[in-house]
């Protein structure tokens, strides 16, 4: 039986239900911020101006959203953190992605900008598919590990 994907507004209940993040997300938030996955998920939810939960058969498997970029006016910082069950709805994620990135994620911002861990190959491929520009890796975060800056300007 096929797993059904859906999207709802993010909530504290969804944050609490996601549990352990997939390994690539755990590594990324540790390298960038020295936070455990649950801490990064909570902080992302709290700082977001807009956020949503991805559901697989009604159960939260990921949160995504956008926060204001701290030092650049009208620039948003997009993010998504997921557990391993996101793989169950990956085709749904691909179908809905561009609608959200070019719609409500970009709303109120001239551009979106963030960093992705060079080891996070699946996320890099997804970002490219969506239309983000991926720059050469630079040292980033608490540990100075290599991350690709990625960005998208309003069209």
C-alpha positions in Angstrom: 0.0 0.0 0.0 1.3 3.5 -0.9 2.1 6.0 1.8 0.0 9.2 1.6 1.8 12.5 1.9 0.3 15.7 3.1 1.2 19.1 4.5 -0.2 21.0 7.5 0.9 24.0 9.4 3.7 23.2 11.8 2.9 22.8 15.5 4.7 22.0 18.7 3.0 18.6 18.6 4.6 17.9 15.1 8.0 19.0 16.4 7.7 16.6 19.3 6.4 13.7 17.1 9.3 13.7 14.6 11.8 12.2 16.9 15.3 11.3 15.8 16.3 13.0 12.5 17.8 11.2 9.6 21.6 10.8 9.9 22.4 13.4 7.2 20.4 16.1 9.1 21.9 15.1 12.5 25.4 15.5 11.0 24.6 18.8 9.4 23.1 20.5 12.4 26.0 19.2 14.6 28.6 20.5 12.1 27.0 23.9 11.7 25.6 24.6 15.2 26.8 21.9 17.6 23.1 21.1 18.3 21.4 17.7 18.6 18.7 17.2 16.0 15.8 17.8 18.5 17.4 21.1 19.6 17.8 22.2 16.0 14.3 21.2 15.1 12.9 23.2 18.1 15.0 26.3 17.3 14.1 26.2 13.6 10.4 26.0 14.5 10.6 28.8 17.0 12.6 31.2 14.7 10.5 30.5 11.6 8.1 33.2 10.2 6.3 30.3 8.4 6.7 26.6 8.8 4.9 23.4 7.8 4.9 19.7 8.7 5.2 17.0 6.1 3.1 14.0 7.1 3.3 10.4 6.0 -0.1 8.7 6.6 -0.9 11.5 9.1 2.3 11.2 11.1 4.9 14.0 11.0 8.1 13.1 9.3 9.6 16.5 8.5 9.3 20.2 9.2 10.3 22.9 6.8 10.0 26.6 6.8 11.7 30.0 6.4 13.3 32.3 9.0 14.5 35.9 8.4 18.2 35.9 7.6 19.8 37.8 10.6 22.0 40.2 8.7 20.3 40.8 5.3 17.0 42.6 4.9 14.4 40.8 2.8 16.4 37.6 2.7 14.9 34.4 4.0 16.7 31.4 5.4 14.9 28.2 4.2 15.3 25.0 6.1 14.0 21.4 6.3 14.7 18.7 8.9 13.4 15.2 8.6 13.4 11.7 10.0 14.0 8.6 8.0 10.4 8.2 7.0 10.6 11.1 4.6 11.8 8.5 2.1 8.3 7.0 2.2 6.8 10.2 0.7 9.8 11.3 -1.4 7.7 11.5 -4.7 5.1 13.6 -2.9 7.9 15.9 -1.6 9.2 16.3 -5.1 5.7 17.2 -6.5 5.0 19.8 -3.8 8.4 21.4 -3.5 8.5 24.0 -6.2 4.9 25.2 -5.2 6.1 26.0 -1.7 9.6 27.3 -2.5 8.4 29.7 -5.1 5.2 30.5 -3.2 4.8 30.8 0.5 8.5 30.2 1.4 9.6 33.1 -0.9 6.7 35.4 0.2 8.0 38.6 1.7 11.6 37.9 0.7 13.6 39.0 -2.4 15.9 36.0 -2.0 16.5 32.8 0.0 19.9 31.8 1.3 21.4 29.1 3.5 24.2 26.5 3.7 24.1 22.7 3.1 26.7 20.3 4.4 28.9 19.0 1.5 28.2 15.4 2.8 24.5 15.9 2.4 24.3 14.7 -1.3 20.6 14.0 -1.3 19.8 17.5 -0.1 22.2 19.0 -2.6 20.6 17.2 -5.5 17.1 18.2 -4.3 18.2 21.9 -3.9 19.5 21.8 -7.5 16.3 20.2 -8.8 14.2 22.9 -7.1 16.3 25.6 -8.8 18.6 26.8 -6.1 22.1 27.9 -7.1 24.8 25.9 -5.3 28.1 27.7 -4.7 31.6 26.2 -4.1 32.1 24.9 -0.5 33.3 27.3 2.2 34.2 26.7 5.8 31.1 27.4 7.9 29.6 26.9 11.3 31.1 26.2 14.7 33.5 23.6 13.5 34.5 25.3 10.2 33.5 22.3 8.2 32.7 22.7 4.5 29.3 23.7 3.4 27.9 24.8 0.1 26.1 28.2 0.2 22.9 28.0 -1.7 20.6 30.7 -2.9 17.5 31.6 -5.0 16.4 35.0 -6.1 12.8 36.0 -6.7 12.0 35.7 -10.4 
